[in-house]
């Protein structure tokens, strides 16, 4: 019984010492960083493409992201599209690398970034 | 303290402190949605920066304005950093013909206004021109400054 108890204590002390040593040298941090990176990359591989609706407002802009493989999210995004265009917003599918993109009048879940511009008025 | 520096009076220090407090309270004032006015401006500038073409971005960074080609008429426009009266229609020599005034509704930050104007002129120019107020440049020469 005593021998078993002693071995458990020794194991615990050894584990504490090892953890402290690894932490001191920065290896533990490196290990956790590597594990987190691996986890993140596997999550990215598994995650489906996202669409984003950017609405210009007084806060600069508000972004609504949605998963293009999720039918509920798509339905919500379509509803938002209809509501905003109904209020006079113009929807623009943003082009890559600063190209102006194109004006869209119908919701398309394949568009990655849609920018909503409020109605224009004479200044 | 150096000799050539003017002596700082108590009134001057109090004035500076008062102004600093006022400025901080204005810039940190919360908007109805989220964040502060400063954050809204930062967000707007970031979106504008992402949405400009490389040439426009360079021009904006170096000159404070960028040029746009109208999607329907092919005319050149210069969008300056301001809330209103900030779009110049240019002639073939790059001189201002008239100033256009049109803005998106909703009290947007300057960068968002500029981006909306850019996209409007590139994608639905005629619609933008229909709502814009046009002021010939000759009426906007103040103290010898030609726009």
Interface residues (C-beta under 8 A of the other chain):
Chain A: X54 X56 X57 X58 X59 X60 X61 X62 X88 X90 X92 X94 X97 X98 X99 X100 X101 X102 X103 X115 X117 X118 X119 X120 X121 X122 X123
Chain B: X31 X32 X33 X34 X35 X39 X40 X41 X42 X43 X44 X46 X47 X50 X51 X52 X53 X54 X56 X57 X71 X84 X85 X101 X102 X103 X104 X105 X106 X107 X108 X109 X111 X112 X115 X116 X118 X119 X120 X122 X123 X124 X127 X128 X131 X132 X133
